[in-house]
Amino acid sequence: MALKDRREELIAAALRVMVRDGVAKATTRAIVSEAGMTLGVFHYCFDSREQLLQEVITRTTDSLVAETRRAFAGEDDLSSIIVKSLSTFWAGVEANPGEHQLSYELSQHALRQMGHEALALQQYRHYLEVHEELLRETADRAGIQWTVPVPVLARYLNSVLDGVTMTWLIDRDSKHSREVLRLTGEHLMTLAAKPPSTED
């Protein structure tokens, strides 16, 4: 098996173990056992367990981004893009609650492990970069500009989605969670404006 394929198998195995048993029990031995590989193969593919955890974070986030992009492919209307993006995000939360719970667990695990705090920082930097990218892409497609700096808007959106997801993971109140997302979409609409005319 090629190195790339072995890495993918280990990432998938790590995700299964962590969703099922939690981050603390996702030791390198547990992961290679799940993947049907040896510790030697693990260390050939990854420098450390933390590097593998970062790959898990990146892959799960990027997968959601790809789904979001597909959802509003062909859409140029701002309202449609926002509604479809938020709906796709929420469908992913309800369909894969374990993965979303894992994202919070990874953050707390990293913050609790001395010397591993950078993992949580990298995790949230990636989240913010993804939100910035989608917000800029949305503005380009809809022909608008955001009235607040994109990094600030990305942090706002990330905070709302983090909060509504965590609350839902605890109480599973889908009805009110969707209402929060509707309000968020409406607020985003008020933060968009037509760019200034370039005509003389």
QUIKA-V827121 format. One record per pair of residues at least 24 apart in sequence whose ideal C-beta (glycine too) atoms are under 7 Angstrom apart, sorted by the first residue. I is the first residue (numbers start at 0). GAP is how many residues later the second one is. D is the distance in whole Angstrom. If there is no record, write none. Layout:
# QUIKA-V827121
I_GAP_D / I_GAP_D
This chain:
# QUIKA-V827121
2_42_6 / 5_35_6 / 5_39_5 / 6_38_5 / 8_26_5 / 9_25_5 / 9_27_7 / 9_32_6 / 9_35_6 / 9_42_7 / 10_41_7 / 10_44_5 / 10_45_6 / 10_48_6 / 13_38_6 / 13_42_5 / 14_41_6 / 17_84_5 / 18_79_4 / 18_80_6 / 18_83_6 / 21_83_6 / 22_82_5 / 22_83_6 / 22_86_5 / 23_85_7 / 49_66_6 / 49_69_6 / 52_53_6 / 52_66_6 / 53_65_6 / 53_68_6 / 56_49_6 / 56_66_5 / 56_69_7 / 57_68_6 / 59_39_6 / 59_43_7 / 60_65_6 / 60_66_6 / 60_69_6 / 63_25_7 / 63_28_5 / 64_65_5 / 64_69_7 / 66_25_6 / 67_66_7 / 75_65_5 / 75_66_6 / 76_65_7 / 77_64_4 / 77_66_6 / 77_111_7 / 77_114_6 / 78_110_6 / 80_57_5 / 80_60_6 / 80_61_6 / 81_103_5 / 81_106_5 / 81_107_7 / 82_102_6 / 85_95_5 / 85_98_7 / 85_99_6 / 88_72_7 / 89_88_7 / 89_91_6 / 92_72_5 / 92_75_7 / 93_80_7 / 96_72_6 / 99_65_6 / 99_69_7 / 100_68_5 / 103_62_6 / 126_31_5 / 127_26_5 / 127_27_6 / 127_30_6 / 130_26_5 / 130_27_5 / 143_48_4 / 143_49_6 / 143_50_6 / 144_48_6 / 144_50_5 / 145_45_6 / 145_46_6 / 146_44_5 / 146_46_5 / 147_43_6 / 152_38_7 / 159_24_5
